[in-house]
Amino acid sequence: QVQLVESGGGSVQAGGSLRLSCAASGDTSGRYCMGWFRQTPGKEREGVAGIDSDGSTSYADSVKGRFTISKDNAKNTLYLQMNSLKPEDTAMYYCAGRYRGWGGCSYPLSRSVYGYWGQGTQVTVSS
């Protein structure tokens, strides 16, 4: 079992930056696919960024060039660096993970492939 806890959310003005963290605990050995998702009231949770165990990354078109996903395996921590924030980025942000196995990290921005989820951290961007 793996537990995920997000932190780093807050309120920021448009154009500002935030760095979200996701700390993993429990059985963190092995290879994992990890991702960041976000959700606003009345909308489906959408994939923002994903990262494979080998470090390869994927991003939603809406955040390419502004957000960067990374991880520190030694610290069991996933990060999302968010720059040039826009009001449209306002959402609850969740980290997600799943054991990679032999199949790779296909569909990294699809929430249905992940089995572990954090509780979320709120990001609010004002104009």
C-alpha positions, -999 to 999 in steps of 0.1 A, spaced: 0 0 0 12 35 -9 0 68 7 4 101 -11 2 135 5 2 168 -15 14 201 -2 25 235 -15 -8 249 -27 -20 284 -20 -31 317 -35 -10 335 -60 -15 363 -86 -15 357 -123 20 353 -136 33 339 -103 47 305 -94 41 277 -70 58 243 -65 36 214 -54 50 184 -36 37 149 -32 53 128 -5 49 90 -9 51 66 20 45 29 25 57 4 0 76 27 -23 100 1 -37 98 -8 -74 89 12 -105 60 36 -105 41 58 -129 32 91 -113 11 120 -123 -6 153 -114 -43 160 -120 -65 189 -113 -102 194 -108 -127 223 -105 -163 221 -93 -186 206 -119 -157 194 -141 -140 161 -146 -106 156 -131 -80 162 -158 -45 151 -163 -18 178 -161 15 160 -162 29 125 -159 63 110 -153 76 75 -159 100 56 -137 127 64 -163 120 101 -160 102 106 -193 74 132 -190 41 140 -205 21 173 -203 -14 185 -211 -13 210 -239 -27 237 -216 4 236 -194 33 228 -217 61 253 -213 48 265 -180 47 234 -157 74 209 -150 70 175 -133 99 159 -116 107 135 -88 133 128 -62 134 90 -57 157 93 -27 131 115 -10 101 96 -23 87 129 -35 70 141 -66 70 177 -77 51 200 -99 67 234 -106 41 258 -119 52 290 -136 34 318 -154 2 308 -136 -32 318 -151 -66 321 -134 -76 291 -155 -51 270 -135 -72 275 -104 -82 240 -92 -77 213 -66 -45 195 -76 -40 158 -69 -10 135 -73 -15 100 -84 5 68 -88 5 32 -99 29 4 -100 45 3 -135 50 -34 -139 62 -45 -173 37 -26 -193 51 9 -191 32 41 -183 7 42 -211 -20 69 -210 -2 89 -183 -28 117 -183 -58 93 -179 -70 91 -144 -84 56 -148 -49 40 -149 -39 52 -114 -47 34 -82 -32 57 -56 -43 92 -50 -35 120 -26 -61 142 -8 -54 172 -30 -41 207 -25 -59 239 -35 -43 263 -60 -60 296 -65 -47 321 -91 -62 356 -91 -62 382 -118 
